[in-house]
Amino acid sequence: MKSTKMLLVLTVLAVMLPNAAQAQVLTFTKSFSSSSVAVSAFTVLTFTITGGDGVSTAVGFTDSLPAGLSIGTQVSSTNTCGGTLFTSSVPGGISSITLTGGTVASSPATCNVTVGIQGDIVGIKNNSATGTGNLAGLIATATTKVVAPVFTKSFSPTTIFVGQTSLLTLTLTNNESPLVFGAITGFVDNLPVGLTVGAVVSNTCAATVATTASSVVLTQAGADNLPPGSCSIVVSVTALTQGTKVNTAIGNRSITGQNPTATLNVLIPPDAFQVRYAANLTSGDSVINLTNSGANGASLTGPGFAAAIGNICVNVYGFSPDEQLISCCSCLITPNGLVSLSVKDDVINNTLTGVKPNSVVVKLVNTGAGPTYTGINCTNSAATAGSAAFPLAPGLLAFGTTIHIAPVAGTFGVTETPFLKATLSPDELASITNRCTNIVGNGSGFGICKSCRAGGLAAN
């Protein structure tokens, strides 16, 4: 019985002694400092070599980075392994990291190589490094994900009239865990012709927004954090001219390649173009009475007591029955004001042709007195109606009279009715303004309406 116990103890010792003397071998691992990195931002790639039994020399590795990662030149590399560390970064190509002739002391000593890595292209990046020298046969792997905020934009509303305002919203959305996008996110948004930037309504992004009359620029500087979710920049945009306005923003830094587009449809205000005729002018006069409804605002105490607000220019074009433009002119009307024109004494008093027709077609094009309706004159606005200086505008109320033959021979009646709202095509606008430009430009004074008179007139 005693000899059996002794045999058991000796057997256990024989099993344990080889494990206690097991050799320590070299190990090779690597890791990224963050599980995700934004486009144009940096993460740190660390290679760790742990020593085995005795000092080991000639340890090294090679690492060809996957497409979409490159060496970050703004982050300094470190090397406690000695030997020679070489990095190669090829824009749009394969970047690599190589260590040769390194040394690591016996276990548990370690040495490390760190290299800054820049994210270039969105996607999951699986990276493997191959050991060389005394690390031959060892492979170290690590994974990071290159991400970017999603850049979108929109107008609200998407359809407005000339002179009205829409809100332009530019949005950055982070669909990942919290990431630092500091100093790497930005965009430039140059508006198309005919749109102008107003105030910055709101900015919930950690960034600086700068605006000009025709652009919005976002620049993010410093280690600003874009949390999960969205942030937006909202600016007001005013339409100066009609048409389909296609607007594209250009993303840069972390959103390079993201160029969202939004479309704003700008229509002519339904009361910007109005038409009527005046007949039997050899038998009496017709008049045109014009007022400003205040649709574009009005100063609190009226003209002369505060800054001009809501002023409009009513541009008048008189046509003979054979479609000749015989006169043009403009009337400045303050909100709630009233001015009038006599067809005989103003519209056809000084015709371009020298002929005073018995009937005329009168067309009215309403514009803002300046882009913000604060102008105090309408100089040449009839020749440039619909331009950025005099954008088409709502707010015109127009009435006219015409003389008609009564049932009793030799007598006439007078009818006063509103001008009819009409559709103003781009070609028609170009035609009447170009013709008026010629009338103004000839310098003779012929074809310019005589005057715009304060108050209302009655036919006689």
Summary of the structure (lengths in Angstrom):
residues: 460
radius of gyration: 39.7
end to end distance: 146.7
largest distance: 155.4
contacts: 1556
relative contact order: 0.11
helix: 10%
strand: 48%
